[in-house]
């Protein structure tokens, strides 16, 4: 079985494209998957806030080289 992926930028057209695909001979199923919302400002993400909290509370490490970093991580 083959899979075809369509990207439809206009949300208003999704239902019409879905209906049109269902009318094609041999199409077994049509599924709609919404894409994740695009984040324009990384400073609004939970991961960024967690990283800044680590910096604020001194939970950061410094390594002089890659070898030094691995020595700190692996012991």
Helices and strands as residue ranges (DSSP letters): G 11-13, H 14-22, G 42-44, H 46-56, H 66-74
